[in-house]
């Protein structure tokens, strides 16, 4: 199925600067791979940190996590390509959530940045392609969603109708999917893009709004994707799975004897029927993100009360889910000792209610650009103090929990806000 290079065909290498076991399930990579390979005079090659070699003249990186920036130089060097713009003939660009959040960070090394949805922007870029770099950059600087440092200012461009947007049906995985590939031999289904909720800490609401695929289109994608890739499992690939036909989608998967997994669940929308469908689809673990205590939760825009979480846990008990993973944050603006105490009381009560194994993960809050907390200063001292307090509250409960390091989060915050990153 990999398109073969022949004379007259242009090549684009799409690079995931981390290991393939995660990158193989990156929908952005699959979108570009399918999109480019469906253009007659273009072919696309996927390159991962641990597999493949960069060999094209046009090279695109996608960034999900800022620390991946540090893999660019080594990957280019392995293929004999200089990172400095003036020392190479190849054209480098980048896209993905990190670029959308901070488009200037990589402007010293990237010839251009893509901001928004690849389906909307990339075909227009390829139409302008020429090996004459200055001419090419001049031409693409007029395309909305293309930021060429020195020539124009950052702008975003998003698809309006997902039904009118081609779906990445071909999703290659190794023949024998290794154990570390967390989703296994699964097909990624994106029924919607965006999120209708407006949590103040999350950049998602500022990215193009909510777009839904119709149920008919979703069924067609499932039928074609499963057949083409010979998969028996589907991953619902969304930020929050709020699609108004979400139950019908799951019922359709069940009626086709397909296993499925819904990694992102909105507790306030997950009634017993919905959870029952998920359980029937073979899912054993539920992931929730209460973030903090109830009062602060409402203040930061996540309008779900504690009782809704407790009802959710009781439903999960009835349906014999085996594991619940719960995510919380410390270092949130205005979060004080009283909030931490209340959060711990909530955690202890939730754990006590759950018959499933209950894992708690606590992460330092990292203020992101494009959110209400963009200007908030990360304070490593506050994180350390709150982590200590939390340990003293939770330590006695016998509960298993993990607190992510403050230093790593601080580095992420710096990279997210830095005007330019230097290697
Ligand atoms: S945190 Fe989740 S629910 Fe809230 S806006 Fe972001 S994606 Fe939506």
Boltz pocket constraint, residues with backbone or C-beta under 6 A from the ligand:
constraints:
  - pocket:
      binder: B
      contacts: [[A, 195], [A, 196], [A, 197], [A, 198], [A, 199], [A, 202], [A, 203], [A, 204], [A, 205], [A, 239], [A, 240]]
      max_distance: 6.0
